C-alpha cells in the first residue's frame, strides 16, 4: 500500500475511535521543525520557542499547564466515575476484534487492561465465528517493549502474500507516524536475525517476493520531500546493505511523497510506483523490467487494478474521445489494452446530486461498491462476465453506515460487512458475493441504554444558500427550549465523510448526562463526493466555516440549544475548524474543544508534515494565497478586544504529523490577551492524542467533564 493511501484518510483523528468517526499512523521529536531556527531573532512571533517540542523551557510550560487543567477537571465530582466507566468501555473484552487475513490465519491487534500496549494475535475463521475464539499470541508488545526498554506503540504489519509467514512489523516510539520496520518470522515467533530492518523514519516497505522489498525511507540528506516523506523508491535485495539498494524512482523534492507496491493476483501480477504530487494529484507507473510506463489517467484521479481491469475514480470530469465522464465517477477498462493506448471506458458508478462513491472492495469474482446517499449507505455488486458488467443491489440494512471488507480479494468471495449507527451497537457479519445470506459474527454490547434516545437529520442553510445536512442525537423527551447542553462536532476537510457510528463514549459521557450531540456534514468533507470537498478548498475554505456556523445557528433557531449551552468540538483539521469558528463567531458558543489542531496557518507548511497539505489549504508563502488564508488563520486573528468562550486545547508531544506548537502557541497568545483557556498535552500518543486505552479514557474524561461543566 502506498504512503498516500495510508495518509489519505488519516488527517481525521485516530482519537475519533471513541468519538464519532473512525480513522486512523517519531521522527525524533527533538528536531521536528522544517525551519532553521526557533529562537525568533526577528521578534515577529514571541511564542516561537514553544515549537521546540522537547526543549526544557517548552516542557516546563507544558507541565505547568497540564497541572492546572488536570487539577480543575479531575476535581469535578463526577470525574473519577466517568474516567473509570470510559476505561471499562475502552478495555471491554466484548469489543469486536476486527481481523485481516494472512495465509490461513486471521490476525487482530488487541489492547485491554492486561495488555496495555497490546498483543498481535491470530485465529482461524472457524474459531473467529465462535463466541470465544481461541487466539494464539504472535507478538506481545508489552513484553517486547520491556525486554528492549523501548516505548513501542504498534504501527502495523505487512505480510508476504499468499502464505503470510514473513511479515514486516512497524513499531513507533510513543505513537508518532515515524516507525522502525523489522522482519518477523511468524512460525518461529521471532524477528529474523540479519533480516530486513529499517531505522526510524516516515516511510514504508512492501514485499516484491521473499527476498526483495520496495523501500521508501529516509536515505539521508536530500532523500525526503519538503513534507517530510520519502521521495526515493529503491529495490532492496536480501543479504545486501540498504545503502546498496537499487534506485528505481525519484520524485521531486517539492512533491508530497513516493511509494510502491505489488499486485499479487496470479496471472495479473503487476508492480506499481506512485508519485504523489500533493494530497490530491499524483502519477502512477507500471514497472516493466527496467522501465517505468506511466498509467495514462488524469493526475487527480486514483486508479488500481482488479484482475484484468483497471478501476479509475475521478475527482474532476474527464473528456475522452469526445465523451465526458462526470466528476466522482468510477470507471473500468481493460488494463493491458488501456496501457497500449485504447480508451474503452465503462461507467461503473456515476454520482447524483445527493449521492457519492464511498468505497470499492474487490472479492475473488466481484466488486462491491458502497454508495453514500444523503449520508446513508447502500451497496451494489458488480461482476465482469464474458466482457460485460452485471450489477445487482445487495440486500443490506437501509439505515446507518455500512462498511465492506474482503477477506481475500484473490482467493475468496467472502467479505465482512460492518453495520453501525448512532444508537444500535456495531455488528459484524460474514457474507459472500452473489448471495444476500449473511452470518452474524460479532456485535458490540450495549454500552449505554439507547431506548430513551432518537436520531433526526436536519438541514441548515449556509451563507451562500447551500443546504448543509446534520444529524442530531437526543433524548426523545428533549424540549426545544434552548436549554439543552449541546456539542456540535465537525471536520470538513480532506474529502473525509462523517457518518453515523456507535460510540459508547458519547453515550455514557454525554447523552447519559443529558446532552444533545450534533454531527455536521459540512463542505470540505466527502459526503457528496469530490464536488463537496472541492467547494471548500484553498480560497474557498471559508465555506466550511460558514457551513459549521450555519448549523450552530440552526440549532439555536430551532431552540435545540442556545449560545449559553452550545459547544463545538473537532480534531486535527477539525481543530482548525473549531479554532477558526472560535475567533469568527465567539458569540454563538460557551465552550470550544480543539484537539491536535492546526492553528498557525502562516507557518503550518514549515512544521512537520504541513507542506503535504498545501493542496488543501494553499501556500502561505505565496502572497496571493496568504491573502485568503490570513483571513481565517486562528492564531493570526485571535484578538484581545473580543470575548471568547472558554476553550480546551489538547495535543500530544509525540504528534509528528500536526505539530504541538500550534496548540501551545495559541494558548500562550490567548492567555497573554487575558482569555480563559485550558490546555492538556499528552506526552505520548502521536496524532491520535493517546497511545493506549487508559490514556484515551483520561483524554475523553477530561474533554467531556470540561464540556459538561461549561454547558450545563
N, C-alpha and C positions, 0 to 999 in steps of 0.2 A: 504494500500500500504506500502511495506517495505521501510525502510530508504534507502536501496541500490537503489531501483527503483527510488526514488526521486533524488538521487545524481548521478546516472549513467551518465546522460547527462549533469549534471549541472556544470561540470568544464568549459563548454562553457559559455561565458559571458551572463548574463541577459542583459548587456549593448548592446548586439548584436540585441536587438529588433529594434534598429534604425540603426543597421549596416547591415551585410549581412546574418547572420544566427540566427535562433531563438533558444533559450534555456530556461532556467530558472535559494532561498531558504531560544541581543548579549550576547553570554556568556558575562558577564560584561567585557568590553574591558580593564579594568584596570589591569587585570592579565591574559593575553592571552597566555603567553609563557610556553610551557611544559618544562621548564628549571629552575634550582634552582636559578640562578642569572643572572642579565643582567648588572651588573656593570663592567664586564670584568676584573676581578682581574689579569688574566694571561696576559692581554695585547695583545692577539692574534688578536682581531678584534677591532680596535679603534672606530668603529661605532655601536658597540653592543647596546649602550644606546638608539639608535633610535628604538629598538624593544619595548621599554616601551611605549605602544600605547598612553596612556593618561598622561604620565609624563609631567610636565610643561616644562622641557627643550626640550623634543621632540616636543611638540605642538608649542612652540615658534619657533622652527626650521621650522615646517610646515607652520606657519603663515607667516614667512619671505619669504619662497619660493613661497607660493601661491601669495603673493602680487607682487612679481617680474613677475611671469608668467602672472597673470591677467592684470597687468598694460601694459605689452607689447602686449599681444594678443587682449585684449579689445580695445587697442588704434589703431588697424588697421582700416583703413577707412570702410571696408565692414562688420566689426564685428556686429555692432548694428542691421543692416538689416538682416544679416544671423541668428542671435540669435532669432530675432522676428519671422522670417519665420519658423524656426525649431520649435519654441514654438507653432506656429499656426498648424503645421503638427501634432505634438505630442498631442495637445489638441483638434484636429478636432473631431467634433461630427459625422462626416461621417466615422470614423473608424469602422471596423467590430467588433461588440460586441459578441465575442465568448462566447458560453454558455455551461453549463453542466446541466444535468437533475437530479433533486432531487424531488422525488414524482411526482406530476403533473406539477411542475413548472420548468422553465429553468432559471438558475442563471448566473449572469455575474458580474465581478468586474470591475469598471469603474472609470477612472480618467479624469478630464478635468480642465479647468480654474476655474470653480466654485466648483469643488470637488478635491482639490489638493491632499489630502491623499486618497480619493476615496470613492465610495459607493458600497456596495454589494446589488444587486437588482435582481428582478425576473420578469418573464412574462410567458405567455403561448406560446405554439408552434404556435398556430394560430396567436397570436399577433406578435410573433417574425418574422413571414413571411411577415408582413406588412412593408411598408417603414418607418413608425414612430411608433414603438411598444409602448404600454402603460406599463411603468415599475413601479413596487412597490419597494420602498426602504426598504430593510430589516435591514441593518446596515449602518449608516453614520459615516465613520471613522473620519472625521474632527470633528464632534460633540463629538464623543466618546473620542478622544484624548484631546479635550478642557475640557470636563467635568471631565476627570480623570487626567488631567495635565500630560499626558504621550506622548512621541514621537512615537505613534503607526504607524507601517507600516504593511499593510496586508500581511499575510503569508499563507492564505488558509483556507478552510473549509472542514470538513468531516462529511457527514450527514448519519444518520441511514437509511439503506435500509429496506423496499421499500418506506415508506411514506415521509422520509426526514424531519420530524417535529422537530427532535432534531439534533443539529449539534455541532461538536467540532470546535471552532474557534481558529485559531492560529494567534497570534499578536507578531510582532517583534519590539523591541525598536531600531529604527534607521535603520532597514533594514538588520540586520545580520541574520545568519542561526538560531541562538537560538531564541526560542519564548516561550511565555506563551500559555497555552491551556485552554479554558473556554467553558463550555457547554452553548448552546444558545437555547432558545425556540422560534422557528420561528413564531408561531401563536401569541405569546404574545409580540414579538419584544423585548425580554429582556433576559439577562443572567439569568440562573437558580440559584436562591438563594439556597445555600448549595449544588449545583450540582457539577459535576466533574470539577476539576480545577487543573492544573499542573503549578508549578513555572517555571520560565525561564530556559530553557535548550535546548541543541540539542537532539532531540528525537522525539517520535511520540506516538500517542494514536489512537486506532481504535476500532470500535464497535464490540462486540460479540452479544449483544442484548441491549434492552433499559436500562437495569440496570447493564450492565457488559462491561468492556473495557479490551483490551490488552493495556498494558502500557510499554513503554521503555523510560526511562528518567534518570536523574541524581538522584540516590537514596542515594547518599552520598559517602564517601571515598571508593575507590575500585570498584565502580559500572560503571565506564566509561573505555573505551578502551584507548590504547595509542594514538589512532587517535582522541580522544575527543568525541566519540559517545557512546551511551548506550550499555552495553553488557548483561544486565539482562532483561528478559521478565517476567512481572507479570500480573496476572489477578486481576482486581480491581472491587470490588462489590460496588454498590451504597450504601451510608449511612455508609460506613466504612472508617477509616482513610487510607490514602495512605500507611502509614507505615505497615498496616496490610494486604496489598495486597499479594496474594499468588504467590510465585515464581514458574515459570513454566520452565525456562531455563536460563542457564548462559553460555555465550560464553567466550572464553579465553581473558585475558587482552590484548594480542598482536593481537587479531582479529580486524577487522575493526568495526563491529557493530553486533547487533541482532535486529530482527524485527518480527512482527507477523500480520496476517490478516485473515479474514474470507471470503470465497466464499459463497455468499448468494443465489446462484441459487437453487430454490426449487427442492428437490429430489437429489441434488448434493451438499448439504451444507457441507463444509469441513473447518477445521481450520488448518492453517499452521504457523509454526515457522521457521524462516530463520536465519542461522548463516552465516554472511558474513565474510569470512576469510580474503579476500582482495578485491580489486576492481573487480577482475575477477574470483574469485572462492568462492564457498560457499556451505553449506549443507542445505537441505530442509527437514523438518519433518512434518508428518501428526499427528495432535493431535487426539488421540482416547481415550476419557475419561482422565484417569490419566497418560496414556502412550504416548510416542512420538515414531513414527515409521519413520525411515529415508527413504526418497524417493530415490530409487537406480539409480540416474542419475550421470553422471560424475560431479566432483566438479566444473569444469569450464563451465558447461552447465547451462542454465537457463530453468526453467520449470514453467508451470501454467496450471490450469485445465480449460477446456471449456466443460461444461456439463459432460458427462461420459468419455471424452477424456483428456489425459494429453499431452500437447504440449511441446516439448523439442527443444531448439535451441542449436546447437553445436558450441563451439569455437575451438574445436580440433576434429580430426577424432576419431570415436568410433567404436570399433570392438565388435560385439555382436553375439554370436552363429556362429562364422566363417564369418560373413558378416561385412564389414567395411562401416560405414556411413560417408560421407565426412564432413570436416570442413565447417561450415557455413550452414549446412542443417537444415531444420525444420522437426521434426519427430512427429508422432502421435501414441498413443497407448491407449487401454482401461485402464483407471486409476485403477479400482479395480483389474483387472487381473494383471496389472503391479506390484501393491503393494503385490500381492500374489506370485510373482516370475516369472510370464510369461513375455516374452520379444518379443512379436509380434509387431514389429515397422514398420510403413509405412512412406515413404518419401513424405512429402507434398511439399517440396521445396528443390532443390539442386542447388547450385551456379554454375556459369560458370567462364571462365577466365575474363569476363568483367562485370558480374552481381553479386549481393548480395541481401540478405534479408534485407529490410529496416524497415518493420513494420508488425505487425499482429494485426488485430482487429476482435473481435467476435461480431456478432449480435445474435438475438434470434435463428436463424436456420442456420447461415452461418459463414464462416471465410473469411475475406478479407485479402489477402497477398499483400503488397506493395513491389515491387522489384525495385532495382536500377541497371540500365544497362547503363554503360558509363555516370554515374551521371545524368541519366534521369529516371523518374519513370514510372511504369506501374502496373496495378492491376489485380489480379486473384482472383476469387471467388470459394470457396470450400464448398461443402455441404456433410454431412455424412448421407447417405440414405441407409437403410437396410444393415448396416455394411460395405458399400462401399463408398469411397470418389469420388464425382463427381466434376469436375472442368470446369470452363469456363473463358475466357478472358473478362474482363469488358471493355466496350467501354468508354474510357476516353481520355482526351487530351493527345497527344503523346509527347509534349514537356513541359519542366518545371518540377515543383515539385508538387506532389500530396500527400495530407495527408488525411487519412480516420479516422473518429472518430464515434463510435457507439453511438446512443442516449441512449440506454438502452440494454445492452447485454443479459438481462434476458427476457424482455417483448416486445422488438421491433426489427423489421428487418430494421428500418430506420437508416441512417447514414449521417453525414455531410462529404462532400468532399470539401477540400480547394485546389484551383488551383492557383499557383503563378509562376512567372518567373521574370527576371530582369526588363523587360520593360512594362509588362501588369499588371495593378492593380489587386491585390489579389481578388479572387472571391470565395464565399461560396455557395455551392449547397446542396440541400437536396435530397438524393437518397434512394432507397430501394433495399435490396438484391434480386437477381434473376430478376432484372429489370434494364435496362440501361437508362430509362427515369429519368431525374433529373430536379428539380426546382431550378432556381437561386434565392437565398435568399438575399444575400448582396454582395456588391462589394466596394472596396476602390475607392475613387475618383482618378483621375489622378493628383497626387501631382506635377508632372512636365510633360512637353511636351516631350514624348518619341519618337516622329516621327523622330527627327534628329539622333537617335542612333541605333546601331546594336549590336548583341551579336555573338561572334565567340568562338569556342572551339579549343584550340591548345594543343600540347604536347611538353614537354621538355624532355631531356634525362639526367637523374641523373648520378652521378659519377660512379655508378656501372652498368650503362646501362639501368636501369629501366625507362620506359616511364611514365611520370607524366602529367596528364591532367590539364588544367586550362582554366577558362573562361575569356574572355576579353569583357568589355562593353565600347563602344567608339562611337564617332560621325562618321556617315557614310563618312564624308569628311576627317577623320583623315589621315594625311600623315605620312607614316612610315619614318620619317627623324630624329628620335632621340630627338625631341624637346618637346614631349608631357609630361606634368606633369602626372605621373602615380603612383597610390597607389596599392601595392600588399598586399593582405590580406591572412592570413593563420592561421591554428590552429594545425592540425597534432597530435592529441592525443586522448586517451580515447575512441577510436572507434566512434568518432563523425564525421558525414559526413557534409560537407559544400555544400549546394545545391542552385540552383537558387532561388532568393527571391526578391520580390518587396520592394524597400526601398525609400520612399520619401526623407529621409535624404540624402542618397547618391546621388539621382537625383538632389536635389536642391543644396546641399553643395559641390558637386564635379563635377558631369557630366555637370551641367549647368555653371560651372566655367571654362569649357574647359578641365577638367581632364579625364583621362582614368582609369578605375577600373579593376583590375585583381584579380581573386579568385583562389587560388591554392589548388588542391586536393591531397595533399602530403601524404606519408605514415605516419602511426600513426592514421589516421582517419579511418572511416568505409566505405568509398566509394566503396571499393571492398571486403567488408566483413572482418572477423577476420584475414585473412592472411595479408591484407593490414595494419591492426592495429599492428599485432604482429611483422611485419617486422621492426618496429621502437621501440620495447620495450627494456628497460634496456640497455644491452650492444650494441644494435643496434640503439640507439637513434639518432646517427649522421645521419642515413639515412633520417630522417625527415628534418634535416637541409640541407643536401646535395640536397634533392628534392627542397626545397624552393630556395636555391641558384641557382639551375639549371633553375627554372622558371624565376628568375631575369635575369640570363644570356641570356635566350631565348628572353626575352623582349628586351634586349639590342642588341642581334644579329639580331633580326627582325627589329630593329630600331623603335620599338614602342616607346621606351624611351632611356634614356642614364643615366649613373650614376649621372649626374648633375640634372636630372629631375625625378629620380626614388626614391620612398619612400616605406617603409613597415610598416604594422600595424597588431597588434594582441593583444588579451587579455587573461588573465589567463594562461593556458598552451601556448596559442598563444603569450602572453607576454614573456614567457620563450623563445619561438621560435625566436621572433624578437631580444631579448637580446643576444641569442647565435649567431645568424647570424650577429648582430651588431659587436660583438668582433671578429668573424671569417673572415668576408668579408666586412669591412668598405668601401673598395674601390668601391663597387657596388652601394652605395646609398648616397643620400644627405639629407634624413630625416628618422627618425625612431619614431614610436609611440608604446610604450609598456604600456599596460593597465592592472591594477591589477595583476602584473606579479609575477611569481616565478623567483628568480634571484640568491639567495644564496643557491645553491644546497648542500652545506656542512651542512647546518642547517635546510633545509626545513622540514625534518621529525620531528623536535623538535618544530615547530611553528604551532599552531592551528591544522587544520585537515591534516597537511602534512604527518603524518605517514600512512594515508589511501592510499597514492599514491605510496607507495613503490613497489606495483605490477606493476606500470607503469615505474618508474624511477630506482628502485633499492634502496638499503640501503647504505647511505654514511658512516655509521659506520662500515661496513664490508670492510676491506682494498681492497679486490679484486673488489668490486663493486664501491668503491670510485675511483679506478684507471680509470674506464671509465667515471664516472660522472664528475670527476675533469677536464676532457679534454674539456668539453663544458660549465661547470657552468659559467655563465656570470660574476658573482661577483668575482670569483677567477681568471678569465682570462683577465679582463679589464686591460689595460696597459697604463702607462704614455708615453710610447715610440711610441704609434700609434696615428694616426689622425682619429677621428671618426666623422661620420655625426652628425649633430645636432639632439638631441633626446629629446622627450617629454615623461616623465613618469607620469602616472596618477594612482591614487589608492583611497581608501576610508578608513577613520579612523575606520568605523564600519564594515569593511570586516572581519568577523570572520571565513573565510574559507582560503583565501590566505592572510597571514599576511602583513600589510602595511610596515613592516620593510624591506621587500625585496626591494621595490622601494626606500624607504628612504635611506637605506644604499648604494645602487648602486649610487644614485645621489651624496651623500656625498663623496663617494670614487672618482667618476669621476671628481667632482669639485676640489677635492684636487690634482688630477693629471693634472688639467688645461684644462679639456674638457668643451665644451659649451653644457650645458643641461638645460632643463626647467622641472619644477615639479609642479604638481597640485594634491592636496589631498582633496577630498570632505569629509566633516565631518560626512556625513550620507551615506546611500545607500547600505551598505553590498557589496556582491561580484558583484552586478550589477553596482556598481560605482555611482549610483544615486537613490534616494528614491522616486522621483516624476517626472512628466513631465518637470517642469521648470528646475530642476537640470539636467535632460537628455539634454535639449536644450542647457544649458550652457556648459555642458561637450563636446557635439558634435560641438558646435560653436568654442570652444577653439581648439579642435582637428583639425578640417578642416581648420580653419584660419592658424594654425601652418603649416599644410601641404602645403597649397596654397602659403604661403609666402616663404617657403623653396624650393618649386619645380617649381614655375612659371618661 
